[in-house]
Amino acid sequence: MAATPDTAATSASTRDDARSDKDKTADGDGSMWLNNTGVCVGLIPYRRTLGTLFLLIVTPIVPVLLWWVIQRQDGDLARVAGVFAAEGGRGVMAFVREVPSPVDVRAWQIIGCFIGLALGLTRLIPCKMYKGPPSPTGYRNTYHANGVEYFLLMNALFVGGSQFGLGLYNGGILYDHYGEILSALTVFALLFCLMLYVKGITFPSSKDSGTTDNPMFDFFYGTELYPNILGWDVKQFTNDRFGLTWWAIACLSFACKQYETFGYVSDAMLISVCLQWIYLLKFFVWETGYFCTMDIQHDRAGYYICWGCMVWVPSVYTSSAHWCVMHPITIGIPLTAMCLFLGAFFIWVNYDSDRQRQVFRATSGEAMVWGRKPQMIVATYRTEAGELKQSLLLASGWWGLARHFHYLPEILAALMWAPPVTLSYILPYFYTVYLTILLLDRAYRDDARCASKYGKDWAKYQEKVPYRIVPFVL
């Protein structure tokens, strides 16, 4: 569903890489779909009505199902499969009976408090406003550029309010109410997405909006590219200030719960939480760069992005640390240190590759890359208004190894923060597998978009950088 911080990063395309709403293609079932939603190519045919309907039905079930497997079935997928195989429909009903109530008061209090802090701190922390890249209509959205301060303060407030500070609540509070929270978030996010759908039709924030003849598709992918409500940018709120911040705080809460239960934090939990927290801090350091990525420039604010970041991320992306709570695995200091070092190294490589491309763009290709003058392809394209423009496609440094090289260290970092377990426990690797599939899909989608935009110049770039993600392999 939703993208992780760097999974949405575009390849060599520049800030002008946005598609026009006027560029439409007939869908396989006779409906129309917008190219700038980024669904022209993918492992799953999202553009088809049946595919969209399937996702709308199935995805709300997965977060609560994942909670049930972790907290009620000891996180053992083999055990769950055995229950369903042995009991058939009764096994399914056993799960249905344990689905938490979406109207739990405590869950809504936690969600409300989190949203209030997220909105308030985003506005109250002093910062400069960052202007994003121009849209197809020439609109440039603005964002609050105070991500690092916001992230650190939100984490500090959570820890400070727990038993390690003011003692207002136990640090494991999110784990204790996670089922109810996910149920409530599912309902809240669905209503929020419905509101965005209606808003985009009735009073859009910019000209980068519109609908197709398929309302279900419009709800799924959104009707606005840059919705804004009372001065808050919707995608910055749902993607960064809610989803990714919740991800970090949930992992801290899971570590607290393990400490409350066993009296210590295990090696596996330490590795998982530390690496994920570093990874997310790295994202907020790079947050303004995120505003030039696929999530922001191409994907509209609909169910796919907003529900995904508000429900899918808190459920799926935290699953490794969630599983660790009741599985305190000790692997020893040497192996723990090695995992932390390798994980941090992969996170740095992921960050440095994004930074390298940002500097290249900011200096119009004049900055040195790995101590040398960078190789590049000068690609031309036409804007919606018919103007001929140029983009510089970096083919040196990390970007000379593969067109989407930064996806590789991101996958490896996710693998490092999954706890070391036997094959009987495959759930801790669920996020890593999901991320790999997601990034492969994104790489193919972005290549298709760039090929359409740059034409023969993109073909030259592919000749110069032949590998998509893994050098010499893929």
HUHU-V157881 format. One line per field, one symbol per residue. burial: # if it has 16 or more other C-alpha atoms within 10 Angstrom, else .. A space follows every 10 residues. Layout:
burial=???
This chain:
burial=########## ########## #......... ########## ##...####. .#...#..## ..######## #...###..# ..##...... #.......## .#....##.. #..##.##.. ##........ .######... ########## #..##..### .#.......# #####..### ######.### ..##.##.## ...####### #.....#### ########.. .######### ########## #########. ....###### #######.## ########## ########## ########## ########## ########## ........## .###.##### #.##.###.# #...#.###. ...####.## #.##...... ########## ########## ########## ....#.###. ##..##.### ########## #.##..##.. ##.####### #...
